[in-house]
Amino acid sequence: MKSEHGSALAATAGFTDPTSLYVHIPFCGSRCHYCDFTTFVAPRSVMDGYVEDLKRELAMVSSLTSKPLRTVFFGGGTPTALDSEQLALVLSAVTEAFDVEPTAEWTVEANPGTVNEEKLSVLRERGVNRLSFGAQTFEDRLLLAIGRSHDSETIESSVQLAQSRGFTRINLDLMFGLPEQSLDDVREALNRVVQLGVHHVSAYWLKVEPGTPFHQWREAGLLPLPGEDAEADMYHLVRETLKQAGFHHYEVSNFATEGEMAEHNLVYWRNEPYLAAGVGAHGYVNGTRYENHRVLQRYSADLMKGTRPVLETNQVDAHEAMEDTMMLGLRLSEGVSKRRFLKRHGKSMEAVFGEAIDWGLRNSLLTWDQDSIRLTDRAWPIANVVFEKFVE
């Protein structure tokens, strides 16, 4: 196992046992043109083997906490690429390995068209109470252009089927800044989302990652992106439309109606510890971030030997932990609390980041809200400019 250590001064303040678990399901029916996640197109036999590997790893990872889980999140890939039997085995493996609070939030990501009545029944019976559908856009020409395997009608039918089976907590992922996407395309997607009656929306800028087809096409001058000004207009439209529809803009890319914030993702943004299992999964425990093997064969081989499949670890030193708390926490509309910062890190926020905070206040990009520092309204579209000031 390769290990990368920070300074000898570890971020020891505020260590608590994790109460959140991320499980990575890497399988997809096809690979999207923008995707750089750890995903594979694989036959049933490989999926069966992966389910058995996950059961082994979950049993190992459970020893890292003494507390019951409050959130469980299955991401991918496409978790619902597994069939109902495989889903049942993986979900049961979590409850066999861990204590789970009766009111825990269980989220499963799904692509439209990959759920049916049988799968939804399995999910409900084993505690899943939240679904996240990767819609991305409601324009069929754009779905085809980005390599999605569903159409807009399938988005609606999948959401409506889930709603009819008792799922009230549903998120839809949207993307903007797509090739040849217009402001009207974004407006149409938002209108369709509101009509579907979902209570959470994640709206992301397209980020062109190295190693993807989109990156190759952009380098060759073959990717007609809208441009920064158009993307800024799209983001403004997303914010205003969803706020008018009763959504609270609680994180840079996330919107929710009352009581519908993603509890699992709040763990990340509040820089709290979490467990992770699965090929390529990232966890954060006792001040150490870890990443599992990204190659299925390596991942499986370690588990067959009875060892955790960790590729790399990084012990987070005290200053890096404080930077993470600021950068992640400022993504939230609630901002970063002075009191919580002091309790966790043993230093005042102003003593460590006074210069960056003063810069943000002078430029009307940060504001104090009683105990907390947070982004101003004008800072949301350029939030990365603010985050950079808190990193050495």
Secondary structure, 3 states (H helix, E strand, C coil): CEEEECCCCECCCCCCCCCEEEEEECECCCCCCCCCCCCECCCHHHHHHHHHHHHHHHHHHHHHCCCCEEEEEEEECCHHHCCHHHHHHHHHHHHHHCCEEEEEEEEEEECCCCCCHHHHHHHHHCCCCEEEEEEECCCHHHHHHCCCCCCHHHHHHHHHHHHHCCCCEEEEEEEECCCCCCHHHHHHHHHHHHHHCCCEEEEEECCCCCCCHHHHHHHCCCCCCCCHHHHHHHHHHHHHHHHHCCCEEEECCEEECCCCCCHHHHHHHCCCCEEEECCCCEEEECCEEEEECCCHHHHHHHHHCCCCCEEEEEECEHHHHHHHHHHHHCCECCCEEHHHHHHHHCCCHHHHHHHHHHHHHHCCCEEEECCEEEECHHHHHHHHHHHHCCCC
